[in-house]
Amino acid sequence: MPAVTQNRSRPPRDLREDQKVLANTTDRLYRMPIGDFLRRRPEAQTCQACGSPLPHGAVFCPSCGVRADDPQAEPLHIVDRTTGLFNDRFVRPVLEDELARAHRYQRNLGVLLIEANGSLATEETLKTMAAALAGTVRDVDTPGVLGRTPPQLLAILPDTDVAGTAHAANRVLAAVNDALKPQGGQAAVGLVCVRPGQRVRAGAVIESASRSLRSGRPEMMGKPA
């Protein structure tokens, strides 16, 4: 007598479970520091310094000459060589992405613009300011170089309201001014808090931060959620 086979087909997946997994994944990506995100790139496929494709088995990049397996290689197409921070060609798109993310997930976003006053050597001033800024902001924040003459730095602060942005501005300004004191320099800071109720663009935020820097008053953009 032939054996009776049981129907062991899997029950249909619960749509709510799929949505829960997707939501958890999205939340992890949102909270991931930008530095960790950038390090998640395939090995031995593109040059970590210039981003050019690497031929199979290549030891050195044919475009920039950096060793393919160099753990200290810096992405030259996105990193400012003087400071080690993101350059202006990269930090502006990062700001645009963070603005879109903040609007989508209904979270505030803080932005700081730090500028050095006086006639100081540009390269040395940028290095000093960058070191002070990088040592002050959180791991989830994104610092970058916005301009060189005068030296300007930008800091993007995800999930930060106006009180948190003002607190960060005070800490950053104190650290930068303390670092510039031996050179006889001083810095000013402009701050913007973007509320998530309205989508705004990166260029408008940078202009608003510049106005705040000149006036000494914080700027608010967007609408409450």
Backbone as CSV, one residue per row, in Angstrom:
resi,resn,N_x,N_y,N_z,CA_x,CA_y,CA_z,C_x,C_y,C_z
1,MET,0.858,-1.197,0.000,0.000,0.000,0.000,0.889,1.241,0.000
2,PRO,0.755,2.139,-0.943,1.635,3.312,-1.013,1.464,4.212,0.198
3,ALA,2.599,4.754,0.624,2.577,5.644,1.795,1.879,6.949,1.446
4,VAL,1.153,7.417,2.418,0.442,8.682,2.218,1.382,9.826,2.590
5,THR,1.624,10.703,1.661,2.500,11.857,1.928,1.671,13.012,2.432
6,GLN,2.201,13.657,3.437,1.508,14.807,4.001,1.931,16.080,3.289
7,ASN,1.045,16.985,3.200,1.340,18.278,2.586,2.087,19.153,3.589
8,ARG,3.381,19.289,3.340,4.211,20.061,4.264,4.551,21.441,3.698
9,SER,3.718,21.937,2.814,3.979,23.266,2.249,3.936,24.316,3.346
10,ARG,4.849,25.292,3.251,4.946,26.336,4.262,3.744,27.267,4.184
11,PRO,3.241,27.697,5.313,2.133,28.659,5.284,2.603,29.986,4.713
12,PRO,1.722,30.753,4.139,2.122,32.060,3.589,2.688,32.962,4.672
13,ARG,3.725,33.717,4.318,4.365,34.612,5.274,3.422,35.744,5.651
14,ASP,3.541,36.130,6.889,2.720,37.227,7.397,3.276,38.542,6.867
15,LEU,2.449,39.295,6.167,2.891,40.567,5.600,3.376,41.511,6.685
16,ARG,2.744,41.420,7.852,3.154,42.309,8.940,4.567,42.002,9.409
17,GLU,4.957,40.724,9.374,6.323,40.361,9.752,7.322,40.952,8.770
18,ASP,7.003,40.880,7.450,7.887,41.476,6.443,8.035,42.974,6.663
19,GLN,6.931,43.637,6.961,6.986,45.079,7.185,7.813,45.406,8.421
20,LYS,7.715,44.557,9.443,8.483,44.781,10.667,9.971,44.646,10.401
21,VAL,10.363,43.612,9.627,11.778,43.423,9.283,12.295,44.605,8.480
22,LEU,11.493,45.064,7.490,11.892,46.206,6.668,12.059,47.459,7.509
23,ALA,11.149,47.676,8.454,11.236,48.858,9.314,12.483,48.812,10.180
24,ASN,12.810,47.623,10.715,14.014,47.497,11.542,15.268,47.755,10.728
25,THR,15.295,47.238,9.486,16.453,47.457,8.622,16.611,48.928,8.287
26,THR,15.508,49.597,7.958,15.553,51.025,7.635,16.046,51.840,8.817
27,ASP,15.586,51.483,10.022,15.996,52.220,11.218,17.481,52.051,11.475
28,ARG,18.007,50.824,11.240,19.443,50.610,11.438,20.253,51.428,10.448
29,LEU,19.795,51.508,9.195,20.508,52.305,8.198,20.469,53.777,8.543
30,TYR,19.318,54.243,9.076,19.210,55.659,9.426,20.186,56.016,10.532
31,ARG,20.360,55.084,11.509,21.208,55.375,12.654,22.687,55.093,12.387
32,MET,23.000,54.515,11.235,24.386,54.160,10.948,25.216,55.417,10.709
33,PRO,26.350,55.585,11.416,27.223,56.731,11.152,27.689,56.723,9.707
34,ILE,27.841,57.908,9.131,28.207,57.998,7.721,29.550,57.336,7.449
35,GLY,30.472,57.429,8.426,31.771,56.786,8.244,31.641,55.282,8.124
36,ASP,30.774,54.666,8.959,30.558,53.226,8.874,29.916,52.853,7.549
37,PHE,28.999,53.696,7.079,28.334,53.420,5.806,29.338,53.439,4.656
38,LEU,30.256,54.417,4.664,31.230,54.529,3.587,32.208,53.361,3.587
39,ARG,32.481,52.814,4.774,33.410,51.696,4.839,32.793,50.389,4.344
40,ARG,31.474,50.367,4.137,30.810,49.157,3.656,30.874,49.098,2.128
41,ARG,32.067,49.059,1.574,32.200,48.984,0.130,32.928,47.687,-0.231
42,PRO,32.675,47.123,-1.370,33.285,45.852,-1.741,34.801,45.966,-1.808
43,GLU,35.501,44.926,-1.360,36.955,44.908,-1.406,37.416,44.390,-2.766
44,ALA,38.573,44.899,-3.215,39.249,44.428,-4.422,38.390,44.580,-5.676
45,GLN,37.439,45.488,-5.678,36.645,45.760,-6.864,36.860,47.184,-7.358
46,THR,36.891,48.134,-6.431,37.189,49.516,-6.778,38.272,50.035,-5.846
47,CYS,39.036,50.997,-6.327,40.100,51.590,-5.516,39.480,52.363,-4.357
48,GLN,39.985,52.117,-3.141,39.451,52.805,-1.976,39.866,54.270,-1.943
49,ALA,40.865,54.637,-2.751,41.336,56.022,-2.741,40.632,56.883,-3.777
50,CYS,40.569,56.400,-5.032,40.011,57.245,-6.095,38.689,56.732,-6.645
51,GLY,38.291,55.515,-6.256,37.017,54.979,-6.715,37.040,54.357,-8.096
52,SER,38.224,54.271,-8.730,38.311,53.687,-10.070,38.213,52.164,-10.012
53,PRO,37.692,51.525,-11.075,37.649,50.055,-11.105,39.057,49.476,-11.083
54,LEU,39.229,48.360,-10.372,40.521,47.685,-10.292,40.505,46.439,-11.172
55,PRO,41.500,46.273,-12.045,41.588,45.031,-12.821,41.781,43.839,-11.889
56,HIS,41.345,42.673,-12.321,41.474,41.470,-11.497,42.943,41.198,-11.171
57,GLY,43.231,41.033,-9.897,44.585,40.725,-9.463,45.515,41.919,-9.377
58,ALA,45.005,43.138,-9.575,45.871,44.321,-9.538,46.382,44.565,-8.123
59,VAL,47.667,44.900,-8.018,48.271,45.239,-6.730,48.174,46.739,-6.485
60,PHE,48.363,47.524,-7.544,48.271,48.977,-7.450,47.159,49.472,-8.373
61,CYS,46.517,50.564,-7.950,45.480,51.164,-8.779,46.117,51.803,-10.008
62,PRO,45.661,51.487,-11.220,46.248,52.094,-12.417,45.949,53.583,-12.557
63,SER,44.987,54.094,-11.797,44.618,55.510,-11.914,45.388,56.409,-10.956
64,CYS,45.510,55.977,-9.677,46.157,56.847,-8.684,47.411,56.246,-8.070
65,GLY,47.677,54.958,-8.306,48.903,54.341,-7.810,48.853,53.835,-6.388
66,VAL,47.726,53.962,-5.702,47.604,53.486,-4.326,47.452,51.966,-4.329
67,ARG,48.095,51.298,-3.335,47.970,49.848,-3.229,46.508,49.453,-3.013
68,ALA,46.094,48.408,-3.686,44.698,47.975,-3.600,44.333,47.485,-2.209
69,ASP,45.333,46.968,-1.453,45.055,46.420,-0.128,45.544,47.326,0.993
70,ASP,45.805,48.604,0.680,46.308,49.529,1.698,45.191,49.882,2.678
71,PRO,45.303,49.460,3.964,44.221,49.755,4.919,44.137,51.227,5.293
72,GLN,45.208,51.990,5.012,45.223,53.410,5.356,44.791,54.299,4.195
73,ALA,44.401,53.687,3.081,44.029,54.483,1.907,42.802,55.326,2.203
74,GLU,42.882,56.604,1.857,41.758,57.513,2.051,41.065,57.758,0.714
75,PRO,39.743,57.822,0.712,39.022,58.092,-0.535,39.258,59.522,-1.016
76,LEU,40.194,59.690,-1.949,40.620,61.028,-2.362,39.509,61.805,-3.052
77,HIS,38.533,61.107,-3.638,37.471,61.800,-4.354,36.426,62.387,-3.416
78,ILE,36.465,62.028,-2.139,35.493,62.583,-1.195,36.139,63.206,0.034
79,VAL,37.450,63.024,0.200,38.135,63.496,1.405,39.048,64.671,1.072
80,ASP,39.002,65.700,1.905,39.900,66.838,1.780,41.283,66.429,2.286
81,ARG,42.301,66.583,1.458,43.633,66.077,1.805,44.258,66.833,2.966
82,THR,43.926,68.090,3.133,44.533,68.886,4.200,44.012,68.483,5.568
83,THR,42.720,68.242,5.671,42.090,68.036,6.979,41.703,66.591,7.272
84,GLY,41.513,65.787,6.233,41.005,64.438,6.433,39.493,64.378,6.567
85,LEU,38.820,65.532,6.521,37.357,65.567,6.554,36.811,65.418,5.136
86,PHE,35.492,65.250,5.025,34.877,65.212,3.707,35.051,66.560,3.011
87,ASN,35.266,66.523,1.687,35.429,67.776,0.949,34.072,68.356,0.562
88,ASP,34.109,69.565,-0.001,32.855,70.266,-0.292,32.048,69.572,-1.386
89,ARG,32.712,68.857,-2.289,31.986,68.152,-3.349,31.187,66.976,-2.801
90,PHE,31.577,66.484,-1.622,30.861,65.354,-1.036,29.919,65.776,0.078
91,VAL,30.324,66.771,0.873,29.515,67.119,2.040,28.195,67.779,1.635
92,ARG,28.173,68.472,0.496,26.907,69.069,0.040,25.866,68.004,-0.319
93,PRO,26.228,66.968,-1.109,25.251,65.896,-1.344,24.849,65.151,-0.070
94,VAL,25.787,65.017,0.883,25.435,64.381,2.156,24.368,65.202,2.868
95,LEU,24.529,66.532,2.861,23.526,67.400,3.472,22.179,67.235,2.775
96,GLU,22.194,67.157,1.454,20.944,66.967,0.703,20.269,65.651,1.100
97,ASP,21.064,64.597,1.226,20.510,63.297,1.622,19.955,63.331,3.042
98,GLU,20.678,63.990,3.952,20.219,64.056,5.341,18.935,64.880,5.460
99,LEU,18.812,65.921,4.653,17.579,66.711,4.649,16.398,65.871,4.168
100,ALA,16.618,65.094,3.111,15.549,64.225,2.608,15.179,63.167,3.643
101,ARG,16.183,62.610,4.308,15.919,61.583,5.317,15.171,62.163,6.515
102,ALA,15.587,63.345,6.945,14.925,63.978,8.089,13.461,64.278,7.770
103,HIS,13.196,64.732,6.541,11.813,65.020,6.140,10.990,63.733,6.065
104,ARG,11.582,62.698,5.518,10.848,61.439,5.358,10.498,60.818,6.704
105,TYR,11.447,60.837,7.633,11.218,60.193,8.930,10.761,61.175,10.005
106,GLN,10.473,62.413,9.585,9.922,63.417,10.495,10.814,63.642,11.717
107,ARG,12.086,63.959,11.441,13.044,64.229,12.505,13.752,65.551,12.220
108,ASN,14.109,66.250,13.280,14.821,67.516,13.130,16.254,67.275,12.652
109,LEU,16.831,68.316,12.072,18.220,68.252,11.617,18.911,69.559,11.966
110,GLY,20.061,69.471,12.618,20.848,70.655,12.945,22.026,70.804,11.994
111,VAL,22.375,72.036,11.668,23.502,72.327,10.778,24.311,73.470,11.375
112,LEU,25.638,73.291,11.438,26.546,74.331,11.925,27.480,74.757,10.800
113,LEU,27.730,76.050,10.700,28.710,76.604,9.772,29.756,77.339,10.594
114,ILE,30.998,76.870,10.553,32.079,77.456,11.348,33.053,78.146,10.407
115,GLU,33.353,79.410,10.696,34.230,80.200,9.822,35.277,80.915,10.658
116,ALA,36.521,80.896,10.180,37.616,81.568,10.882,37.689,83.024,10.466
117,ASN,37.961,83.891,11.438,38.141,85.314,11.173,39.626,85.641,11.085
118,GLY,39.937,86.774,10.498,41.324,87.225,10.465,42.082,86.676,9.271
119,SER,43.317,87.151,9.133,44.171,86.759,8.005,45.167,85.708,8.479
120,LEU,44.702,84.466,8.617,45.556,83.365,9.038,45.898,82.494,7.837
121,ALA,46.977,81.729,7.981,47.352,80.797,6.922,46.224,79.788,6.725
122,THR,45.726,79.701,5.500,44.529,78.906,5.241,44.709,77.445,5.603
123,GLU,45.781,76.813,5.124,45.954,75.380,5.322,46.092,75.036,6.794
124,GLU,46.939,75.781,7.510,47.151,75.503,8.933,45.877,75.764,9.735
125,THR,45.164,76.818,9.376,43.915,77.130,10.078,42.876,76.041,9.859
126,LEU,42.754,75.569,8.622,41.807,74.499,8.322,42.124,73.240,9.120
127,LYS,43.411,72.885,9.183,43.803,71.688,9.932,43.448,71.818,11.402
128,THR,43.736,72.982,11.964,43.457,73.211,13.382,41.962,73.168,13.659
129,MET,41.193,73.853,12.825,39.740,73.863,13.007,39.147,72.470,12.842
130,ALA,39.618,71.742,11.836,39.079,70.411,11.562,39.334,69.457,12.720
131,ALA,40.536,69.524,13.287,40.855,68.645,14.416,39.960,68.953,15.611
132,ALA,39.728,70.236,15.867,38.868,70.623,16.990,37.424,70.200,16.747
133,LEU,36.938,70.382,15.517,35.559,70.006,15.194,35.363,68.494,15.285
134,ALA,36.292,67.736,14.682,36.164,66.279,14.681,36.209,65.705,16.094
135,GLY,36.933,66.374,16.988,37.022,65.897,18.359,35.852,66.300,19.230
136,THR,34.932,67.089,18.690,33.811,67.607,19.481,32.471,66.996,19.092
137,VAL,32.251,66.767,17.789,30.948,66.272,17.340,30.779,64.789,17.665
138,ARG,29.541,64.313,17.560,29.225,62.913,17.833,29.627,62.028,16.650
139,ASP,29.642,60.711,16.905,29.970,59.768,15.841,28.943,59.804,14.712
140,VAL,27.695,60.112,15.036,26.648,60.115,14.010,26.620,61.411,13.211
141,ASP,27.365,62.423,13.637,27.410,63.700,12.927,28.395,63.622,11.764
142,THR,28.227,64.506,10.798,29.093,64.529,9.621,29.767,65.887,9.492
143,PRO,31.084,65.981,9.770,31.814,67.223,9.548,32.445,67.234,8.157
144,GLY,32.604,68.409,7.594,33.227,68.515,6.284,33.746,69.914,6.026
145,VAL,34.576,70.036,4.993,35.134,71.326,4.577,34.198,71.945,3.547
146,LEU,33.765,73.173,3.813,32.861,73.857,2.890,33.597,74.880,2.035
147,GLY,34.593,75.558,2.602,35.342,76.571,1.864,36.739,76.730,2.430
148,ARG,37.614,77.344,1.644,39.005,77.499,2.066,39.387,78.957,2.291
149,THR,38.755,79.887,1.593,39.079,81.306,1.752,37.786,82.099,1.855
150,PRO,37.360,82.437,3.077,37.974,82.082,4.361,37.720,80.623,4.711
151,PRO,38.497,80.067,5.663,38.289,78.670,6.052,36.890,78.464,6.636
152,GLN,36.138,77.540,6.042,34.772,77.253,6.491,34.585,75.751,6.644
153,LEU,33.976,75.351,7.752,33.633,73.956,7.997,32.127,73.838,8.197
154,LEU,31.593,72.679,7.853,30.169,72.403,8.018,30.020,71.165,8.895
155,ALA,29.042,71.189,9.780,28.729,70.016,10.598,27.244,69.719,10.476
156,ILE,26.912,68.484,10.113,25.529,68.045,9.949,25.170,67.176,11.147
157,LEU,24.105,67.559,11.858,23.742,66.917,13.121,22.367,66.260,12.997
158,PRO,22.294,64.978,12.678,20.989,64.317,12.531,20.225,64.247,13.848
159,ASP,18.900,64.280,13.732,17.998,64.093,14.873,18.335,65.058,16.015
160,THR,18.523,66.343,15.678,18.913,67.349,16.673,17.983,68.548,16.574
161,ASP,17.333,68.895,17.689,16.435,70.045,17.695,17.224,71.329,17.931
162,VAL,16.521,72.454,18.063,17.211,73.740,18.162,18.030,73.833,19.442
163,ALA,17.532,73.265,20.544,18.296,73.302,21.790,19.575,72.480,21.667
164,GLY,19.467,71.300,21.056,20.650,70.470,20.860,21.636,71.095,19.892
165,THR,21.123,71.763,18.849,21.999,72.435,17.890,22.744,73.586,18.552
166,ALA,22.049,74.356,19.395,22.697,75.458,20.111,23.757,74.936,21.077
167,HIS,23.457,73.834,21.751,24.436,73.237,22.668,25.678,72.784,21.905
168,ALA,25.463,72.133,20.762,26.592,71.696,19.941,27.390,72.885,19.426
169,ALA,26.700,73.966,19.045,27.387,75.163,18.548,28.293,75.759,19.616
170,ASN,27.815,75.814,20.854,28.640,76.351,21.944,29.883,75.503,22.173
171,ARG,29.722,74.182,22.154,30.856,73.292,22.382,31.864,73.386,21.247
172,VAL,31.367,73.395,20.011,32.257,73.472,18.853,32.999,74.795,18.828
173,LEU,32.287,75.898,19.070,32.921,77.214,19.037,34.002,77.328,20.105
174,ALA,33.727,76.823,21.302,34.721,76.875,22.374,35.956,76.058,22.007
175,ALA,35.754,74.871,21.432,36.882,74.013,21.064,37.711,74.627,19.941
176,VAL,37.042,75.187,18.924,37.767,75.776,17.788,38.525,77.026,18.220
177,ASN,37.889,77.895,18.996,38.572,79.108,19.455,39.762,78.783,20.347
178,ASP,39.621,77.767,21.185,40.736,77.357,22.034,41.896,76.845,21.189
179,ALA,41.580,76.114,20.107,42.630,75.595,19.234,43.296,76.698,18.416
180,LEU,42.539,77.742,18.055,43.089,78.833,17.239,43.814,79.889,18.064
181,LYS,43.685,79.839,19.373,44.264,80.879,20.225,45.764,81.057,20.022
182,PRO,46.571,79.980,19.935,48.009,80.176,19.714,48.335,80.897,18.411
183,GLN,47.462,80.791,17.411,47.686,81.466,16.132,47.127,82.889,16.129
184,GLY,46.482,83.271,17.215,45.871,84.590,17.272,44.590,84.685,16.479
185,GLY,43.962,83.555,16.221,42.742,83.541,15.419,41.501,83.338,16.258
186,GLN,40.377,83.515,15.625,39.088,83.346,16.279,38.079,82.907,15.232
187,ALA,37.044,82.214,15.681,36.029,81.702,14.758,34.649,82.184,15.158
188,ALA,33.737,82.117,14.215,32.321,82.397,14.466,31.526,81.204,13.962
189,VAL,30.324,81.037,14.496,29.504,79.896,14.100,28.088,80.357,13.774
190,GLY,27.537,79.789,12.716,26.132,79.985,12.383,25.406,78.670,12.558
191,LEU,24.184,78.727,13.037,23.457,77.480,13.279,22.052,77.553,12.709
192,VAL,21.625,76.428,12.173,20.295,76.287,11.581,19.669,75.011,12.118
193,CYS,18.406,75.098,12.489,17.639,73.900,12.837,16.534,73.740,11.795
194,VAL,16.541,72.613,11.111,15.555,72.344,10.064,14.469,71.439,10.644
195,ARG,13.237,71.950,10.657,12.102,71.155,11.136,11.541,70.331,9.978
196,PRO,11.006,69.146,10.286,10.715,68.177,9.222,9.399,68.367,8.488
197,GLY,8.618,69.377,8.838,7.311,69.524,8.216,7.342,70.023,6.789
198,GLN,8.506,70.455,6.312,8.620,70.980,4.947,9.979,70.589,4.386
199,ARG,10.020,70.163,3.135,11.269,69.766,2.480,12.030,71.006,2.054
200,VAL,13.290,71.123,2.484,14.136,72.244,2.085,15.388,71.691,1.416
201,ARG,16.080,72.544,0.672,17.248,72.119,-0.098,18.536,72.533,0.591
202,ALA,19.619,71.843,0.226,20.911,72.064,0.872,21.417,73.487,0.662
203,GLY,21.270,74.013,-0.553,21.750,75.364,-0.828,21.083,76.401,0.044
204,ALA,19.777,76.263,0.247,19.050,77.208,1.092,19.492,77.103,2.542
205,VAL,19.803,75.894,3.002,20.255,75.709,4.384,21.620,76.354,4.591
206,ILE,22.517,76.202,3.629,23.845,76.809,3.748,23.736,78.334,3.745
207,GLU,22.861,78.884,2.902,22.641,80.335,2.906,22.084,80.794,4.248
208,SER,21.169,80.024,4.808,20.594,80.364,6.107,21.650,80.306,7.203
209,ALA,22.535,79.308,7.147,23.618,79.202,8.127,24.579,80.378,8.009
210,SER,24.812,80.840,6.785,25.674,81.999,6.579,25.050,83.260,7.169
211,ARG,23.740,83.419,7.014,23.061,84.567,7.622,23.155,84.504,9.142
212,SER,22.987,83.318,9.690,23.093,83.151,11.138,24.487,83.498,11.629
213,LEU,25.495,83.117,10.857,26.874,83.418,11.241,27.109,84.924,11.295
214,ARG,26.534,85.671,10.338,26.728,87.130,10.299,25.907,87.839,11.377
215,SER,24.714,87.333,11.633,23.824,88.032,12.569,24.020,87.601,14.012
216,GLY,24.555,86.392,14.208,24.708,85.878,15.563,23.430,85.297,16.131
217,ARG,22.399,85.138,15.301,21.122,84.589,15.757,20.848,83.265,15.045
218,PRO,20.271,82.293,15.756,19.950,81.009,15.110,18.844,81.170,14.076
219,GLU,18.869,80.322,13.077,17.856,80.334,12.020,17.016,79.059,12.116
220,MET,15.719,79.214,11.880,14.804,78.075,11.837,14.290,77.928,10.409
221,MET,14.255,76.700,9.913,13.741,76.433,8.575,12.719,75.308,8.646
222,GLY,11.917,75.194,7.587,10.893,74.167,7.551,9.706,74.518,8.427
223,LYS,8.845,73.547,8.619,7.652,73.711,9.448,7.601,72.589,10.475
224,PRO,6.944,72.829,11.618,6.816,71.755,12.607,6.102,70.550,12.013
225,ALA,6.478,69.366,12.463,5.862,68.136,11.951,4.403,68.053,12.385
